[in-house]
């Protein structure tokens, strides 16, 4: 099964539902082969993703999609990784967790310009803005504020 051939078909269905492809891969769980499609967008309800799953299944022909695989459509989760500069830009204004050699903290991503992340953290009750070069970020993900 060639994922590069499946991708445009899947993206066509997702575009119809105002969703974008976050990740496409095959995996094996509990002895079952799975085609995992992670999607992003405004409506990630289980009802909506069920409809999307049905439409993708109908759009994939047997010569492209191995019938021995189960199709799984889901969201990347509330604490999804922020993997590239485009996703950093989409996360502006959101609560995130950033790890760099000097910092390991949660806070608000305020801005991202010219390769510099402006990040607001709470240090002992005081809000502090920190500028972080994107190239120093080891990992970044959305976070949930409690």
Beta strands, then each sheet from edge to edge (+ up, - down):
strand 1: 19-29
strand 2: 32-41
strand 3: 69-75
strand 4: 95-100
strand 5: 104-113
strand 6: 116-123
strand 7: 126-133
strand 8: 137-142
sheet 1: 1+ 2- 3-
sheet 2: 7+ 6- 5+ 4- 8+
end
